[in-house]
Amino acid sequence: MDGILYERTLPHGPAVRIRRLTIAGETPVSVVLEVDRRAGTPRSGDGHPPALMQFEGATEQDAVDALEPHARDDRRVVQLMREKGLR
């Protein structure tokens, strides 16, 4: 998928992603942390899930470095989903 800087699958199926919102090469870089509950289904990739977190940084690496620790932590992802009313 275009604009995906990081992706992993949660144990119960959904995919956690860090997705770039800005055009490649554009600065500053805006990204979101999101959970695609349709991952692995025929509807995967239809639209964009609500953002759990947003970040704007000077480079893609800065953005990934800021959000990746949250994306790797299953408990944090569940907590963010609850805070946003998605779970």
Secondary structure, DSSP 8 states (H G I E B T S, - for coil): -TTEEEEEE-TTS-EEEEEE-S-TT-SSEEEEEEEETTTTSTTTTSS---EEEEEEESSHHHHHHHHHHHHH-HHHHHHHHHHTT--
